[in-house]
């Protein structure tokens, strides 16, 4: 199957006019043709081509008017062709002894109309009219010559007499002459159009590459922003809750304060470890030079997946929440992209519960393996948020982007009976029949 690209130039494309250098070249060409015609005139005159040639002044005037308009051939190609054609015939009728450069100049004029005519219909009509007129002139000349007894030395006897053969040679020569001027002119115009098309498409490709590069940079910035938000916000939120708990119980329950400080230390280490892994992966990507390719670097940078959901619940419990995780259905392997997306959504949901519901809330996390899909649901009961805890909304944006990237849907919002709901539904390639198996870790204090 062949795919045809749309023409970027359109039907009304016109070949751009040349610059000053091009016009100077046309003037030089006209001068060279005029000089060559003068030399040719002298040789024809010395050879006695015509028994009664035109007077010298008239011959020079015809030669000048025939050749010098070539200087304007790309400014007004149709007009130049008409002038050159008229002067060509005039030179023949007035017996100007110069035929060599007269034919060269006429050929250049026909070619120029085909190569530089801005209106293609006018260019075609003008050339057709000139060529037709030239053939009419040729046939009249042959007929007149035959009526006057033919050409001396050429017999007119027989069906294919020497005079008829001479006439056929003249017709064939003119067919090749005018046909060549017409064809090569059109060929030059098509070549110029193809070059212009190539330049336009090259510019479009360059612009598209720039847009693609800019989009790749934007995607990379969003990816890094999501990773940093997910890593830092979660652990910092947990550390904030634990630090507040340690401050409140430091005087009356030093052991509880120590456990809170240990939880802060653990969260800090995990945050530093994940940040080092993320930054290390970014450096590796830059060293490999994978510019312009969209990769799942986030997935390669992280070993997190649905297997680490119980660890998130443990961290939530250490922050004071009553939390549980439940797996429903027959577990099956998930792609790293899907597994990481679910983990990050769960991490953000836990972070939001800690920040906006407080330690008095309870959290319920459910991972469901459905037929052809996997679903994560995180709900909380609501409670007393941490004082001064405000969000910029970037967490929700990051969750939506992650789930949309794997072709899933995300539901966010408060529940009618209180609390908040986060539900991510992602289609999976491998379908499995869900079974009524429930595995729960239980609730913690």
Buried (B, 14 or more C-beta within 10 A) or exposed (E): EEEEEEEBBEEEBEBEEBEEEEBEEBBEBBBEBBEBBBEBBEEBBEEEBEEEBBEEEBBBBBBBBBBBBBBBBBBBBBBBBBBBBBBBBBBBEBBBBBBBBBEBBBBBBBBBBBBBBEEBEEBBEBBEEBBEBBBEBBEEBBEEBBEEEBBEEBEEEEEEBBBBEBBEEBBEEBEEBBEEBBEBBBEBBEEBBEEBBEEBEEEEEEEEEEEEEEEBEEEBEBBBBBBBBBBBBBBBBBBBBBBBBBEEBBEEBEEBBEBBBEBBEBBBEBBEEBBEBBBEBBEEBEEEEEEEEEEEBBBBBBBBBBEBBBBBBBBBBBBBBBBBBBBBBEBEEBBBBBBBBBBBBBBBBBBBBBBBBBBEBBBBBBBBBBEEBBBBBBBBBBBEBBEEBEEEEEBBBBBBBBBEBBEBBBEBEEEEEEBBBBBBBBBBEEEBEEEEEEEEBEBBE
